[in-house]
Amino acid sequence: MNRQTLALSIEQELLEEAHAVAVRRHTSVNEMVRQFLKQIVRQERKRLEAWHDVKKLLDKPQVRLGQALPGRERLHER
């Protein structure tokens, strides 16, 4: 997969803390950002797929509603 370079502006303190986390995890800030973005994209895909499924159900419900049931008085007529 082709990779693109991304310029990112963040606070120096945040970058320093992120770098420290990356060192502890034996990775890089770049890889952590890449994994974070992958996770966000995956979650959004799942959310959109679920919404698409719900929308299909709302647009064409699979349940048919019949006529209303007779009232109590009608059921107990003699």
Secondary structure, DSSP 8 states (H G I E B T S, - for coil): -----------HHHHHHHHHHHHHTTS-HHHHHHHHHHHHHHHHHHHHHHHHHHHHHHHS-S---------HHHHT--
